[in-house]
Amino acid sequence: MKRLLMILTTMAAIMASCSGPEDGEYTFRLLTTNDVHGRYFDSLYVADETNNALTNVAWYADSIRVADGAENVILLDAGDCLQGDNAAYYFNYVDTTSKHLFARMVEYIGYDAVVVGNHDIETGHPVYDRIIRTMEVPFLAANAIRDDDGKPYFQEYVTLKIHGLNITIIGFTNPNIKSWLSPLLWEGMTFESLLPMAQEVVDRVSKKEKSDVVIVAVHAGTGKGDGSILESQGLDLFKTLKGVDFVVCAHDHNPVVHKNDSICLINAGSHCRNLGYGTVTLKVENGEVVSKTLDAELLPVDKKNVDVEMQEAFRADFEAVKAFTLKEVGELKADLRTRDAYRGMSDYINLIHTLSIGCTPAQISFAAPLTFNGFVKAGTLVYNDLFTIYPFENQLFVVEMSGEEIRNYLEHSYDSWINTIDSADDRLLKMVNQPDARTGQKRWSFVNRSYNFDSAAGLVYDVDVTKPMGERVIIKSLADGAAFDLEAKYNVAMTSYRASGGGGLMRAAGIDTDRIDERVVEYHPEIRNILYDYLVEHGEIDPAKIGDKSVIGEWHFVPENLAEKAMDKDMNLLFPPRR
C-alpha cells in the first residue's frame, strides 16, 4: 500500500511539474515528528508493554493520506532520530553493514525530509555519513558548514512540486552543538546561529525555487522568544522570519503550538507521543497564489494504533534487536535508583565514578544522574539494563583542572541543585510545582536539569546547606587521605558532554571549553561500553566494590540532621509514596 501511495504521489508530482498551478483552491496537511530518539518499534523488547513509536506514526500518516489524498500530505521529522533506544544503537554500532534501519523506515513510511539533530551528530561521522550516503529521504542542516569550502555539510532544503505549487522545506540543526559534543564527533564542520542566517537562507532559497509554501524545520527548542537561548530559537524565528509559513521546532521535548495569521509554530514534543498537524490552504487565480490560510494543532498518538504491515515488514530487524537487547551481561547485587543521587552518595553514582576512575589516570571524577527516576532491579542484567543505567552515547574524557577550578565547579553544581536553608521546614532542593509539559497536570520537579547535578569522587568533602554558594563545599582531602591543594593540577574524569561545555559547569569554573583540547589528557570510548567491559571482567556490580571509599572517597550534606530532615520532606514531594 505504501509503495503504491508513493508511486502515485511521485507520478502526480511529475505531471504537475510540467506546468504551473491551475486556478482553484488547494489544501495541504503538514505532519511532523521530532525527537523520536530511536523509538522505531512499539515493543519494549523485555516485556509485553508497548510505547509510542514510528510504527504508530505510519498508521496515522496513512490514515490522513487516505482521507486527504496522499499527494496533499507532507511528512517531516525535525531531528534527534538516531539515538536513544536499543534499535538505534544496534544499527549505529552493532550492525554497521546493513542499510540503517531508520533510513529504511522513513523511506517506508514516506517521509519527505528529516532534519539533523544534535543527538544525530552525537552518533559520530561513521553513522550520519552512512545515513547521508544511503537514505533516499533528504537529511537537512543548512547551518552545518564545511570547514574546507564553506558549503553545507548536509543538504540545505528540498522542494516538493505538488499540483504545480512549490513547497519548500529548509532544515537547520542546533547551533549550540559545539557546547555539548566533542569536536571529534563533528570534525570538519561548524554550526552557525539561526539568527540572522535562517532569514538569509529563506530569502535565497524561496527566490530560487519560486516557493509558494515555505517550511523551516529546525532542531532547536521553542525558547522564550527573546534571543537569549542559543539552543532554543524557535520562538525567535516565529517572531522574526518573513516569507515563512511554518516553523517546526524540536529539541526541548515541549509539545506546543503558536500561530497567527501569517505563520505557525509546531513542536510535537518527543517519542512519537504527538503528531504536529498543520494545514495550509492556497487559492490560485491566473496561475498565482492570491490568498493563503494557515492553522496548526497537535494530534495525540494512541499507541494502540499500530501499522501491522510495517511491523511485519521489519520483523527480522526487530528480532535481531530483541536478541541483542536480551543478551545476559552479568549480575546486579542491589537495586540501582537514580533518585538516590539527589540526597547524597548512591550506588548508581558510585558505579559511574568507579568506572571513570578505574579505567583512566584520573584522580577525581564528576558524574550526575542521567535520568530523573531511573531504576534497575537487582538480579541478572541484560544488555537492555545498560541503556537504563547509561542512556546516552557519551564518551569519557580526562581533563586537567586545578584544585581551585574543581572547587568552583562543585560550588556551581550544588547551586543548581540546592538552596541555602536555616530550618528543616525550608525547601532544600530547588523545586517548583507546575504543570507537566506533556500531561498538563501539576507536579513537583526540579528547577534545573538533574543531569547537571554533578557530584565528585576521589575526594572527601562536605556540602554545608546553611552556607551560600561559594562557601558550601569544604574539601578535606583526596580519597587516599592526601592533602587537596587548590593550586595543584589534577586529572578529572567527566563525560564528553560536560567537557565540551554541556550544562555550563566548566565555564562556571573558569574554563574556556572552546579550547578544551588543550586540557584533555585522554579520550576514552563510550561510557556504556566501559560498563559492559567492566561486567565482562567482573561478572557483577557489587555495592561493596563500587563503594570503596579508598577509591571514590565520600561526601555529605551537612549539618546532617538538618539536611536529612529537609531532604526527606522534599523527596516525598518529588516522589510521593504510592497509596
C-alpha positions as CSV (number, residue, x, y, z in Angstrom):
1,M,0.0,0.0,0.0
2,K,2.7,2.5,1.0
3,R,4.7,1.8,-2.2
4,L,1.6,2.4,-4.3
5,L,0.9,5.6,-2.5
6,M,4.5,6.8,-3.0
7,I,4.3,5.8,-6.7
8,L,1.1,7.7,-7.2
9,T,2.4,10.7,-5.3
10,T,5.6,10.7,-7.4
11,M,3.6,10.5,-10.7
12,A,1.3,13.3,-9.6
13,A,4.3,15.5,-8.8
14,I,6.0,14.7,-12.1
15,M,2.8,15.6,-14.1
16,A,2.3,18.8,-12.1
17,S,5.9,19.8,-12.6
18,C,5.3,20.2,-16.3
19,S,3.2,23.3,-15.7
20,G,2.2,25.9,-13.1
21,P,-0.8,25.5,-10.8
22,E,-4.3,25.6,-12.2
23,D,-6.8,28.0,-10.8
24,G,-8.6,26.7,-7.8
25,E,-8.1,26.0,-4.1
26,Y,-5.6,23.6,-2.7
27,T,-5.2,22.3,0.9
28,F,-2.1,20.6,2.2
29,R,-1.6,18.8,5.5
30,L,1.8,19.1,7.2
31,L,2.6,16.2,9.6
32,T,5.6,16.5,11.9
33,T,7.6,14.4,14.3
34,N,10.7,15.2,16.3
35,D,12.9,13.7,19.0
36,V,11.9,10.2,18.1
37,H,15.1,9.1,19.9
38,G,15.3,5.6,18.4
39,R,11.7,4.7,19.0
40,Y,11.4,2.7,15.8
41,F,9.4,-0.2,17.3
42,D,6.4,-0.1,19.7
43,S,7.7,-3.0,21.7
44,L,9.8,-2.6,24.9
45,Y,11.7,-5.8,23.9
46,V,11.8,-7.1,27.5
47,A,8.1,-7.2,28.3
48,D,4.6,-7.2,26.8
49,E,4.3,-3.5,27.3
50,T,4.4,-1.1,24.4
51,N,5.4,2.5,23.8
52,N,4.8,5.1,21.0
53,A,7.0,4.6,18.0
54,L,7.4,5.1,14.3
55,T,5.0,2.1,13.8
56,N,2.3,4.4,15.2
57,V,3.3,7.4,13.1
58,A,2.9,5.2,10.0
59,W,-0.7,4.3,10.9
60,Y,-1.7,7.9,11.4
61,A,0.2,9.1,8.3
62,D,-1.5,6.5,6.1
63,S,-4.9,7.3,7.6
64,I,-4.5,11.0,6.8
65,R,-3.3,10.2,3.3
66,V,-6.4,8.2,2.7
67,A,-8.6,10.9,3.9
68,D,-6.9,13.9,2.2
69,G,-5.1,12.3,-0.7
70,A,-1.5,11.1,-0.5
71,E,-0.2,13.9,-2.7
72,N,-1.6,16.5,-0.3
73,V,0.2,15.3,2.8
74,I,3.8,16.4,3.7
75,L,5.6,14.5,6.4
76,L,8.8,15.6,8.0
77,D,10.9,15.0,11.1
78,A,12.8,17.7,13.0
79,G,15.7,15.6,14.3
80,D,17.2,13.5,17.0
81,C,16.2,10.2,15.4
82,L,19.4,8.2,15.5
83,Q,20.0,7.9,19.3
84,G,18.1,6.9,22.5
85,D,16.8,3.4,22.1
86,N,18.2,-0.1,21.6
87,A,17.2,-0.3,17.9
88,A,19.1,2.9,17.1
89,Y,22.1,1.8,19.0
90,Y,22.1,-1.6,17.3
91,F,22.1,-0.2,13.8
92,N,24.6,2.5,14.7
93,Y,27.3,0.4,16.3
94,V,26.5,-3.4,16.1
95,D,25.1,-4.0,12.6
96,T,27.1,-1.4,10.7
97,T,26.9,-3.1,7.3
98,S,23.2,-3.2,6.6
99,K,21.4,-0.1,5.4
100,H,20.5,1.7,8.6
101,L,17.0,0.8,9.9
102,F,16.0,4.4,10.4
103,A,16.8,5.1,6.7
104,R,14.7,2.2,5.6
105,M,11.8,3.0,7.9
106,V,11.4,6.7,6.9
107,E,11.5,5.6,3.3
108,Y,8.8,3.0,4.0
109,I,6.6,5.5,5.9
110,G,7.1,8.1,3.2
111,Y,8.8,11.0,4.9
112,D,9.6,13.9,2.7
113,A,12.5,15.2,4.8
114,V,14.5,14.7,8.0
115,V,16.4,17.3,9.9
116,V,19.7,16.6,11.6
117,G,19.6,16.9,15.5
118,N,22.4,17.3,18.0
119,H,22.0,13.7,19.1
120,D,22.3,12.6,15.5
121,I,25.7,14.3,15.3
122,E,26.5,12.6,18.7
123,T,26.5,9.2,16.9
124,G,29.7,10.2,15.1
125,H,30.8,10.6,11.5
126,P,30.6,6.9,10.6
127,V,26.8,6.8,11.5
128,Y,25.5,10.0,10.0
129,D,27.8,9.9,7.0
130,R,26.3,6.4,6.3
131,I,22.8,7.9,6.5
132,I,23.8,10.6,4.0
133,R,25.1,8.0,1.6
134,T,22.2,5.6,1.7
135,M,19.0,7.3,2.9
136,E,16.8,8.4,0.0
137,V,15.0,10.9,2.1
138,P,16.8,14.3,2.3
139,F,18.8,14.8,5.6
140,L,18.8,18.6,6.1
141,A,21.0,21.0,8.0
142,A,21.7,24.3,6.2
143,N,23.7,25.7,9.1
144,A,26.2,22.8,9.4
145,I,29.0,24.4,7.3
146,R,32.1,22.6,6.0
147,D,35.4,24.0,7.1
148,D,37.1,23.3,3.8
149,D,34.8,25.0,1.3
150,G,32.2,26.9,3.3
151,K,29.3,24.8,1.8
152,P,26.7,22.9,3.8
153,Y,27.8,19.5,5.0
154,F,24.2,18.2,4.7
155,Q,21.5,19.1,2.2
156,E,20.1,22.6,2.7
157,Y,16.5,22.1,1.6
158,V,14.1,20.2,-0.6
159,T,11.3,21.5,-2.8
160,L,8.2,19.4,-3.4
161,K,6.2,20.2,-6.5
162,I,2.6,19.3,-6.0
163,H,-0.3,20.4,-8.2
164,G,2.1,22.8,-9.8
165,L,2.8,24.5,-6.5
166,N,6.3,24.6,-4.9
167,I,6.5,23.6,-1.3
168,T,10.0,24.1,0.1
169,I,11.3,22.6,3.4
170,I,14.5,24.2,4.7
171,G,16.3,22.4,7.6
172,F,18.6,23.7,10.3
173,T,20.3,21.8,13.1
174,N,21.0,23.1,16.6
175,P,23.6,25.9,16.6
176,N,24.9,25.0,20.1
177,I,26.2,21.5,19.2
178,K,29.8,22.6,19.9
179,S,29.0,23.3,23.5
180,W,27.8,19.7,24.1
181,L,29.7,17.4,21.9
182,S,33.4,16.5,21.4
183,P,34.9,18.1,18.3
184,L,35.8,14.6,17.2
185,L,32.2,13.9,16.5
186,W,31.7,16.9,14.2
187,E,35.2,17.3,12.8
188,G,35.2,19.2,9.5
189,M,32.3,21.4,10.1
190,T,31.0,24.3,12.2
191,F,27.4,25.3,13.2
192,E,26.1,28.8,12.6
193,S,23.5,30.6,14.7
194,L,20.0,30.6,13.2
195,L,19.8,34.4,13.5
196,P,20.1,36.0,11.1
197,M,21.2,33.1,8.9
198,A,17.8,31.5,8.6
199,Q,16.2,34.6,7.0
200,E,19.1,34.8,4.6
201,V,18.7,31.2,3.5
202,V,14.9,31.6,3.3
203,D,15.2,34.6,1.0
204,R,17.8,33.0,-1.2
205,V,16.1,29.6,-1.5
206,S,12.5,30.8,-1.8
207,K,13.5,33.2,-4.6
208,K,15.4,30.4,-6.5
209,E,12.7,27.8,-6.0
210,K,9.8,30.3,-6.5
211,S,8.3,28.8,-3.3
212,D,4.6,29.0,-2.7
213,V,4.9,27.5,0.8
214,V,8.0,27.7,3.0
215,I,8.5,25.4,5.9
216,V,11.5,26.0,8.2
217,A,12.2,22.8,10.2
218,V,14.8,23.4,12.9
219,H,16.2,21.2,15.6
220,A,16.0,23.9,18.3
221,G,13.8,24.4,21.3
222,T,10.9,26.7,21.3
223,G,12.6,29.1,23.8
224,K,11.4,32.4,25.2
225,G,11.5,34.4,22.0
226,D,13.9,37.0,23.5
227,G,17.0,35.8,21.7
228,S,18.6,34.7,25.0
229,I,18.9,31.0,24.4
230,L,21.1,29.8,21.5
231,E,19.9,26.3,21.6
232,S,16.2,27.3,21.6
233,Q,15.5,29.9,18.9
234,G,12.1,28.6,17.8
235,L,10.0,31.5,19.0
236,D,12.7,33.9,17.9
237,L,12.2,32.6,14.3
238,F,8.4,32.6,14.7
239,K,8.5,36.3,15.6
240,T,11.1,37.5,13.1
241,L,11.0,35.3,9.9
242,K,9.4,36.8,6.8
243,G,8.2,34.7,3.9
244,V,7.8,31.6,6.1
245,D,4.5,29.7,6.7
246,F,5.6,27.1,9.3
247,V,8.4,26.9,11.8
248,V,8.8,23.3,13.0
249,C,10.7,23.0,16.3
250,A,12.2,20.2,18.3
251,H,15.0,19.5,20.9
252,D,13.3,20.6,24.2
253,H,10.6,17.9,24.1
254,N,8.0,20.6,24.8
255,P,4.7,20.0,22.8
256,V,3.4,23.4,21.8
257,V,1.7,25.3,19.0
258,H,1.9,29.0,18.3
259,K,0.0,30.7,15.4
260,N,-1.1,33.9,13.9
261,D,-2.5,34.9,10.5
262,S,0.8,34.6,8.7
263,I,2.9,31.9,10.4
264,C,2.5,28.8,12.7
265,L,5.0,27.2,15.0
266,I,4.7,23.4,15.8
267,N,6.7,21.4,18.3
268,A,5.3,17.9,18.6
269,G,7.2,17.0,21.8
270,S,9.0,13.8,21.7
271,H,8.9,10.0,21.3
272,C,6.0,9.9,18.9
273,R,3.5,10.9,21.6
274,N,2.0,13.5,19.3
275,L,2.0,14.4,15.6
276,G,2.3,18.0,14.6
277,Y,-0.6,18.8,12.3
278,G,-0.5,21.9,10.1
279,T,-3.0,22.9,7.4
280,V,-2.3,25.4,4.6
281,T,-5.0,26.3,2.1
282,L,-3.9,28.3,-1.0
283,K,-6.2,30.0,-3.6
284,V,-4.8,30.3,-7.1
285,E,-6.1,32.8,-9.7
286,N,-4.5,33.2,-13.1
287,G,-1.7,30.9,-12.1
288,E,-0.8,32.9,-9.0
289,V,-1.4,32.4,-5.3
290,V,-3.7,35.2,-4.2
291,S,-4.5,34.0,-0.7
292,K,-3.2,31.7,2.0
293,T,-4.7,30.5,5.3
294,L,-2.8,28.6,8.0
295,D,-3.7,26.5,11.0
296,A,-1.8,24.2,13.4
297,E,-2.5,21.8,16.2
298,L,-1.2,18.7,17.9
299,L,-2.7,15.2,17.4
300,P,-2.2,12.9,20.3
301,V,-0.9,9.5,19.2
302,D,-2.7,6.5,20.6
303,K,-0.1,3.7,20.9
304,K,-2.8,1.1,20.2
305,N,-3.0,2.3,16.6
306,V,-0.1,0.4,15.0
307,D,0.7,-0.2,11.4
308,V,0.7,-4.0,11.4
309,E,2.0,-4.3,7.8
310,M,5.0,-2.2,8.9
311,Q,5.6,-4.4,11.9
312,E,5.8,-7.5,9.7
313,A,8.0,-5.8,7.0
314,F,10.6,-5.1,9.7
315,R,10.1,-8.2,11.8
316,A,13.6,-9.6,11.1
317,D,15.1,-6.3,12.3
318,F,13.0,-6.3,15.4
319,E,14.1,-9.9,16.3
320,A,17.8,-9.0,15.8
321,V,17.5,-6.0,18.1
322,K,15.5,-8.0,20.7
323,A,18.1,-10.8,20.7
324,F,20.8,-8.2,21.3
325,T,18.7,-6.5,24.0
326,L,18.1,-9.7,26.0
327,K,21.7,-10.8,26.0
328,E,22.8,-11.6,29.6
329,V,25.8,-9.5,30.7
330,G,26.2,-10.0,34.4
331,E,24.6,-9.7,37.9
332,L,23.5,-6.7,39.9
333,K,23.7,-7.3,43.7
334,A,21.4,-4.5,44.7
335,D,18.8,-2.2,43.1
336,L,20.0,0.9,41.4
337,R,17.9,4.1,41.7
338,T,19.0,7.4,40.2
339,R,16.8,9.3,42.6
340,D,19.1,8.3,45.5
341,A,21.8,10.5,44.0
342,Y,19.8,13.7,44.8
343,R,20.3,13.2,48.6
344,G,23.9,12.1,48.7
345,M,26.2,9.2,47.7
346,S,24.4,6.4,46.0
347,D,25.2,3.1,44.4
348,Y,24.2,4.5,41.0
349,I,26.7,7.4,41.0
350,N,29.3,5.2,42.8
351,L,29.2,2.9,39.8
352,I,29.8,5.6,37.3
353,H,32.6,7.1,39.4
354,T,34.2,3.6,39.8
355,L,34.2,3.1,36.1
356,S,35.6,6.5,35.3
357,I,38.5,6.3,37.8
358,G,39.2,2.6,37.3
359,C,40.0,2.8,33.6
360,T,41.7,6.2,33.4
361,P,44.6,8.1,35.1
362,A,42.0,10.3,36.8
363,Q,42.3,11.0,40.5
364,I,38.9,12.7,40.5
365,S,35.6,12.0,38.7
366,F,32.5,14.1,38.1
367,A,29.1,12.4,37.4
368,A,25.4,13.1,37.6
369,P,22.1,11.1,37.5
370,L,21.2,10.9,33.8
371,T,17.5,10.1,34.2
372,F,15.2,11.7,36.7
373,N,14.0,8.5,38.2
374,G,15.7,5.6,36.6
375,F,15.5,2.1,38.2
376,V,17.2,-1.2,37.6
377,K,16.2,-4.2,39.8
378,A,18.8,-6.4,41.4
379,G,19.3,-9.7,39.6
380,T,20.5,-10.9,36.2
381,L,21.4,-8.0,33.9
382,V,20.6,-8.0,30.2
383,Y,22.1,-5.5,27.8
384,N,18.8,-3.5,27.9
385,D,19.6,-2.7,31.5
386,L,22.7,-0.9,30.4
387,F,20.6,1.6,28.5
388,T,18.8,2.4,31.7
389,I,22.0,2.7,33.7
390,Y,23.6,4.9,31.0
391,P,21.1,6.1,28.4
392,F,23.5,8.4,26.4
393,E,26.3,7.8,24.0
394,N,28.7,10.0,25.9
395,Q,32.5,9.4,25.7
396,L,34.7,9.6,28.7
397,F,37.3,12.4,28.8
398,V,40.1,13.0,31.3
399,V,40.7,16.8,31.7
400,E,43.4,18.6,33.7
401,M,41.9,21.0,36.2
402,S,43.3,23.0,39.1
403,G,42.1,22.4,42.7
404,E,40.5,25.8,42.7
405,E,38.7,25.1,39.4
406,I,37.4,21.8,40.9
407,R,36.1,23.6,44.0
408,N,34.4,26.3,41.9
409,Y,32.9,23.6,39.6
410,L,31.4,21.9,42.6
411,E,30.1,25.1,44.1
412,H,28.2,25.9,40.9
413,S,26.9,22.3,40.5
414,Y,25.4,22.2,44.0
415,D,24.0,25.7,43.5
416,S,21.9,24.4,40.6
417,W,20.7,21.6,43.0
418,I,20.1,23.1,46.5
419,N,19.0,26.2,48.3
420,T,20.6,27.7,51.4
421,I,18.4,26.8,54.5
422,D,18.2,27.6,58.2
423,S,15.4,25.2,59.1
424,A,14.2,21.7,58.2
425,D,11.0,23.4,57.1
426,D,12.8,25.3,54.3
427,R,13.0,23.9,50.8
428,L,16.4,22.3,50.4
429,L,16.1,21.1,46.8
430,K,15.5,23.7,44.1
431,M,12.0,22.6,43.1
432,V,8.9,24.1,41.6
433,N,5.3,22.9,41.5
434,Q,4.0,23.4,38.0
435,P,2.1,21.7,35.1
436,D,3.9,19.0,33.3
437,A,4.5,20.0,29.7
438,R,3.4,16.5,28.5
439,T,0.3,16.0,30.7
440,G,-0.7,19.4,31.9
441,Q,-1.0,18.1,35.4
442,K,0.8,19.9,38.2
443,R,3.7,18.1,39.8
444,W,6.9,18.9,41.7
445,S,10.0,18.9,39.6
446,F,13.5,20.4,39.7
447,V,14.0,24.0,38.6
448,N,17.2,22.8,36.7
449,R,18.1,19.7,34.8
450,S,19.1,16.9,37.2
451,Y,21.6,15.5,34.7
452,N,23.7,18.6,35.6
453,F,23.8,17.7,39.3
454,D,27.4,16.6,39.4
455,S,29.0,15.2,42.5
456,A,32.7,14.2,42.8
457,A,34.5,11.1,43.6
458,G,38.2,10.8,44.6
459,L,37.6,13.5,47.2
460,V,36.4,13.7,50.8
461,Y,34.2,16.7,51.2
462,D,31.1,18.2,52.8
463,V,28.4,20.5,51.4
464,D,27.1,22.9,54.0
465,V,23.5,23.6,53.3
466,T,23.5,26.6,55.6
467,K,26.1,28.4,53.6
468,P,25.6,30.4,50.4
469,M,27.1,29.5,47.0
470,G,30.8,29.9,47.1
471,E,31.1,28.8,50.7
472,R,29.3,25.5,50.7
473,V,31.9,23.0,49.5
474,I,34.6,22.1,52.1
475,I,37.2,19.7,50.5
476,K,39.0,17.9,53.3
477,S,41.4,15.6,51.3
478,L,41.7,13.3,48.4
479,A,40.2,9.8,48.8
480,D,43.5,8.3,49.8
481,G,43.9,10.8,52.6
482,A,46.5,13.0,50.8
483,A,46.0,16.8,51.0
484,F,43.9,18.6,48.5
485,D,45.7,21.6,47.1
486,L,43.8,24.5,45.4
487,E,46.9,25.3,43.3
488,A,47.8,21.8,42.3
489,K,46.8,20.2,38.9
490,Y,44.5,17.1,38.9
491,N,43.3,14.7,36.2
492,V,39.5,14.7,36.3
493,A,37.2,12.2,34.5
494,M,34.0,13.5,33.0
495,T,31.7,13.0,30.1
496,S,32.4,14.4,26.7
497,Y,29.2,16.4,27.1
498,R,30.4,18.1,30.2
499,A,34.0,18.7,28.9
500,S,32.6,20.3,25.8
501,G,30.5,22.8,27.8
502,G,27.3,21.0,28.5
503,G,25.4,22.3,31.5
504,G,27.8,25.3,31.7
505,L,29.7,23.9,34.7
506,M,33.1,24.1,33.1
507,R,32.7,27.7,32.1
508,A,31.3,28.5,35.5
509,A,34.6,27.1,36.9
510,G,36.5,29.5,34.7
511,I,37.5,27.0,31.9
512,D,37.2,28.0,28.2
513,T,35.5,25.0,26.7
514,D,36.3,26.3,23.2
515,R,39.9,25.4,24.0
516,I,39.2,22.2,25.9
517,D,41.6,20.2,23.7
518,E,44.4,21.9,25.4
519,R,43.3,20.4,28.7
520,V,42.3,16.9,27.6
521,V,44.7,14.2,28.9
522,E,43.0,11.2,27.4
523,Y,39.9,10.3,25.3
524,H,38.1,7.0,26.1
525,P,35.2,5.1,24.4
526,E,31.5,5.4,25.2
527,I,30.8,5.0,28.9
528,R,28.2,2.4,28.3
529,N,30.9,0.3,26.6
530,I,33.2,0.8,29.6
531,L,30.3,-0.5,31.8
532,Y,30.0,-3.6,29.5
533,D,33.7,-4.2,29.7
534,Y,33.6,-4.0,33.5
535,L,30.8,-6.6,33.6
536,V,32.8,-8.9,31.2
537,E,35.8,-8.7,33.6
538,H,34.0,-8.8,37.0
539,G,30.7,-10.5,36.2
540,E,28.8,-8.4,38.6
541,I,28.1,-5.0,40.1
542,D,28.6,-5.2,43.8
543,P,27.8,-2.2,46.1
544,A,30.7,-3.1,48.3
545,K,33.2,-2.9,45.4
546,I,31.9,0.2,43.7
547,G,31.5,1.9,47.1
548,D,35.2,1.5,48.1
549,K,35.8,4.8,49.9
550,S,39.6,4.5,49.4
551,V,38.9,4.9,45.7
552,I,35.9,7.1,45.4
553,G,36.1,9.0,48.7
554,E,32.9,10.3,50.3
555,W,30.8,13.4,50.7
556,H,27.8,14.5,52.8
557,F,25.3,17.3,53.1
558,V,25.9,18.9,56.5
559,P,24.7,19.6,59.1
560,E,23.5,16.1,58.6
561,N,20.5,16.2,60.9
562,L,19.1,19.4,59.3
563,A,19.9,18.3,55.8
564,E,18.3,14.9,56.2
565,K,15.0,16.2,57.6
566,A,14.7,18.8,54.8
567,M,15.7,16.3,52.2
568,D,13.1,13.7,53.4
569,K,10.4,16.3,53.1
570,D,11.4,17.4,49.6
571,M,11.9,13.9,48.2
572,N,8.4,12.9,49.4
573,L,7.1,15.8,47.2
574,L,9.2,14.8,44.2
575,F,8.4,11.1,44.6
576,P,5.2,10.8,46.6
577,P,4.6,7.4,48.2
578,R,2.2,5.1,46.3
579,R,-1.1,4.6,48.0
